[in-house]
């Protein structure tokens, strides 16, 4: 590993590779150990780069945290938007409640699958909801643009429900999505005496969509 100090001037592709090493190392360490338990030195040691690389490429540890959060939430929400767009195309712009909910729920659940290399990214985002910086908390509470398309679609698909009721029920659905933390799934496995299996993502998605759909249609 290089000695601490300002990173050497390098070709753009070398700098990009170093930045990516820092990003991936930080995401993994934060996901596994929590934000407060990981230092800049831990990150650079894991990435095997110069100690100054975090500040050089991201400005600070908090800025690095936010960049990981911003990029992963953008990727997740692009998958959701794509699935909703496809549902719109299949149904002439008026998808049913079930397909809207599937577009909302499927991407994070698929990231959760043990064999998915996105699993660590989802674990990071779970951490971010409870341990994130002030900037992350402000983004979580104030940026609802990615949810607006789902609330609008659910309002259109649920004409018998008052708009306020649709918003509340969407809120409850989001709570169900966020409840699928690893510790909660472990607790469920203990409660069920081993009959529940989080690795069966398709079955989990079906159960969640069944439950959520009933909330909008009954």
N, C-alpha and C positions, 0 to 999 in steps of 0.2 A: 504494500500500500504506500502511496506517496506521502511525503512529509507534509505537515500542516503548512499553510501559506496560500497565497493567491495562485489559482490554477494557471498553468502555463498557457500561453496563446496557442491555440490548436486549430486545425482545419474544422470547418463547420460540421462535417460529418462526425468528427471525433467529439466535438462539444455536444452534438445532439445525442450521441451514444451515451456520453457521461450523464447528461441530464436524464435520459431514460433509465439508466441504472439507478440513479438517486430516486426517481419517481417510484419505480417498482419496489425498491428496497424499503422505502418509507411506507408505501401502501401495505406491504406484507407485515412489517413490524408493528405499525399502528393497529392493523386488523387483529393481530394475534395478542398484543400486549397492552393496548390502550394508548391514548394520546399522551397522557402525562408520564407514562413509564418509559417512553422512548426519547432519547436525546439525539441531538445532531451528530454527536460522535458515534452513537449506535448505528445511525443511518449510513454514515459514510464508511464505517467499518464493514457493514453488511454489503454495501455496494462496491467496496474496495476502491474507493476514490479519495481524492484529496479532501481533507477536513473542511476546507473553505468552499467546497462545491455546493452545499445547500444554499448558502448566502449568495454565492456567485450566480447560480442559475435560477433561484426562486426568490431571493431577497431575505427570507427568514423561514424558520420552522413553521410558523403559523401560515405564512403565504404558501408554503409547500402543501400543508394540510388542505387549504382551501382549493388549490389547484387540482389536487387529487379528487376532492369532493366535486368540484365543478365539472371536471372531465367525465367522471364516472356517472354522475347523475344525468349529464347530457347524453351519454351513450345509452343509458337505460331508458330515458324518455324518448329517444329516437326510435328504439325498438317498439315501445308502446305506440307511438304515433304511427309507425309503419303498419302495425297490426290493425289499428283502428282505421287507417286509410284503406287497407285491404278489405276490412269488413264493410266499409262504406261502399266500395266498388261492387262487392258481392250483392248488396242489398239496395242498390240504387240510391244511395245516400241516406238510407233509413235503417241502420242495423238494429237488430233486436237487443234487448238488455243483456242477454247472455253473452253475445259476442263483444259487446262493449266492455263488460266486466272481464272477459277472458283477455282482451287486449291490455287491460290495466294490470291484471294479476300475473299473467304468464311469464313476462320477462324476468321479474325478480325471482320467481320460483324456479325458473330454468337456470338462472345464475346460481341458485342454491344447490343444485345437483352436485353430489360428491365428485363426479367425473368432469365437471365443467371447470375450465380454468378461470372462469369469472367468479368462482365461489369466494375467493379471497377479496375480490372487489365488493361483493355484497356484504361480506363481514365488515369491511371497512365502512360501508355506508350505514350499517346497523350501529356501529360504534359512533359514527358522526352524529346520529340523532340524539344520543345521550351524552356524549363527551366532547362534542365539537366546540370550536372557537366561537366567539361572539359573531364573527362574520358568517360562519356556517349557520348559526342559530337564526340570524337575521334573514338569510337566504331561505331557510326552511319555512319561516313564518310569513315571509312577504312575497316570495316568488311562487305564484300559483298558475302561471301561464300554461304549464304543462298539464295541469288539472282542468283548466277551463274547457278544453275540447271534450273531455270526458263528462263533465257536468252538463255541458250543452247537449251532448249526444244522449245522456240519460234523461234529461228533461224532455227531449223530443220523443224518446222511446217510451216514456211513462206519462202519457197525457192525463191519466186519472189521478196522478199525484200532484199536490201543490208544489210549486218550485222549492219552497222552504223545506218540505219533506224530502225532496230529492237530495238537496244539499246535506241534510242530516244523515241520510242513509249512505250517501257517498262517504261521509266522514266515518261512519261505522265500518264501512268496507276498508277504508285506508287503515283503520286501527287493526283490523284483522290481518292485513298484509304485514304491518309492522310488528305484529305479535310473533311472527315466525322467526324469532331469534333462536340461536343454537341452544341456549340454556333453557328456553321454554320448551323446545322440542325434546330435549333430554328429560325434562320434568314430566312431559306428557308420556314419554316412553316408560318412565317409572310408574306413573299412575295407571297406565294401561297394561302393566305387567308384561311389557315387551311386544304387545300386539300392534303397535303403531311403528311405522318405518318411514323416516324422512327421505330416504333415498328413492322412494317411489314417487317421483315428482309429478308424474301424470295423474296418479290417483289423488295426490294432495291437491292438485289444481282442480280436478273435478269436484272434490268435496267442497273446496272453498267457493267455487263458482256456483255450485248447487245451493249452498247456504246463502250467498250474497244475492243470487237471483230471486230467491224466495222473499228476501227483504224488499224487493222492488215490485213484486207481482202478487203478493198476498196481503 
